[in-house]
Amino acid sequence: MSSRSLAALTTAALLALAATPSRADEEKKKGKKPGLELRSSPRFAFSPANILFVAELKGGDDVEELYCPEVEWEWGDGGKSVKEGDCDPWTEGAPIERRFSTNHTFQFAGIYRVKVTLRKTGKNVLSQTLALTIRAGIGDQSPDPG
């Protein structure tokens, strides 16, 4: 093989490699997923207690995977709530909701592990859990959790 043919072959191989997107390029295109923060207000209460929960996407990019997710709340008391996403199909630049909130009433004293999960097409995208302490209020005969 002549040095000219070898140079042409090497150039062609380098151009092919440059044209092939790397894994890092693909990851960059997808964007960095934000974290999910879950908080309650109040964090400590007496039964029966109506608690406000807020799940918020923090940092990261607005990636398509987080557009219009199904939001599932597991209350730790055997109950569950699901809000299904009902949005127009994804288009580049579509706004991503970064804050999800809801209320739940805990009737009895206990330590509850509340979990929020964001899903897209049946796949868990992000989830977060917090522990919530509810003390026995007037008339609540539940054992005190603390």
C-alpha positions in Angstrom: 0.0 0.0 0.0 1.4 3.4 -0.9 1.9 6.1 1.6 -0.7 8.1 -0.3 -3.3 5.4 0.0 -2.5 4.9 3.7 -2.9 8.7 4.3 -6.3 8.7 2.5 -7.5 5.7 4.4 -6.3 7.2 7.7 -8.1 10.5 6.9 -11.3 8.7 5.9 -11.2 6.7 9.3 -10.6 9.9 11.3 -13.5 11.7 9.5 -15.8 8.7 10.2 -14.9 8.8 13.9 -15.4 12.5 14.1 -18.9 12.1 12.5 -19.9 9.4 15.0 -21.5 10.9 18.1 -19.7 9.8 21.3 -21.5 8.6 24.4 -20.5 11.9 26.0 -22.2 13.8 23.2 -25.3 11.7 23.6 -25.4 12.4 27.3 -24.9 16.1 26.7 -27.8 16.1 24.3 -30.0 14.4 26.8 -29.1 17.0 29.4 -28.4 16.7 33.1 -31.4 15.6 35.2 -32.3 17.8 38.1 -32.6 16.4 41.6 -36.0 16.0 43.3 -36.5 17.7 46.7 -39.5 16.8 48.8 -40.7 18.8 51.8 -43.7 19.1 54.1 -45.3 21.9 56.0 -45.5 21.4 58.9 -42.9 18.7 59.3 -44.3 17.8 62.8 -48.0 18.0 63.8 -50.8 16.6 66.0 -53.5 14.3 64.6 -55.6 14.8 62.7 -53.2 16.7 60.6 -53.6 18.2 57.1 -50.1 18.5 55.6 -48.9 20.3 52.5 -46.3 18.5 50.4 -44.1 20.1 47.8 -41.8 18.2 45.4 -39.5 20.4 43.4 -37.0 19.8 40.7 -33.7 21.5 41.6 -30.8 22.2 39.3 -30.2 20.3 36.1 -31.7 20.9 32.7 -35.3 20.9 31.5 -35.1 17.5 29.8 -37.9 15.9 27.7 -38.0 12.9 30.1 -39.5 15.3 32.8 -42.1 16.8 30.5 -45.6 16.1 31.8 -44.9 13.2 34.1 -47.3 11.1 36.1 -47.0 12.0 39.7 -47.6 9.4 42.4 -47.8 10.1 46.1 -47.5 7.2 48.6 -48.6 8.5 52.0 -47.2 5.8 54.3 -50.6 5.2 55.8 -51.7 2.7 53.1 -53.1 5.5 50.8 -51.9 6.6 47.4 -52.7 9.4 45.0 -51.8 9.6 41.3 -52.1 12.6 39.0 -51.7 11.5 35.4 -50.0 13.9 33.0 -52.3 15.3 30.4 -50.3 17.6 28.2 -49.7 18.3 24.5 -47.0 16.3 22.9 -43.4 17.3 23.6 -41.9 20.1 21.4 -38.4 21.5 21.8 -38.5 24.4 24.3 -41.8 23.2 25.9 -41.9 24.4 29.5 -41.2 21.8 32.2 -43.2 22.0 35.4 -40.6 22.0 38.2 -43.0 22.1 41.3 -45.7 19.6 42.3 -47.8 20.1 45.4 -50.7 18.5 47.2 -52.3 18.1 50.7 -53.0 14.9 52.6 -54.7 14.4 56.0 -53.2 11.9 58.5 -55.9 10.8 60.9 -53.7 9.0 63.5 -50.4 9.4 65.2 -47.4 7.7 63.6 -44.2 8.1 61.7 -45.1 8.1 58.0 -42.7 7.6 55.1 -44.1 9.7 52.3 -42.8 9.1 48.8 -43.3 11.0 45.6 -42.4 9.4 42.2 -42.3 11.0 38.8 -43.0 8.6 35.9 -42.9 8.9 32.2 -44.5 6.2 30.0 -44.6 3.8 32.9 -40.9 4.3 33.8 -39.8 5.8 37.1 -37.8 8.9 36.3 -37.2 10.4 39.8 -38.4 9.7 43.3 -37.9 11.1 46.8 -39.0 10.0 50.3 -39.3 11.9 53.6 -40.3 10.8 57.2 -43.1 12.7 58.8 -44.0 12.5 62.5 -47.6 12.9 63.6 -48.2 13.0 67.4 -51.5 11.9 69.0 -53.9 14.8 69.1 -57.0 15.2 71.4 -59.1 12.0 71.2 -56.5 10.0 69.2 -55.9 6.8 71.1 -53.0 5.8 68.8 -49.7 5.0 70.5 -47.4 8.0 70.5 -44.7 7.4 67.8 -41.9 9.1 69.7 
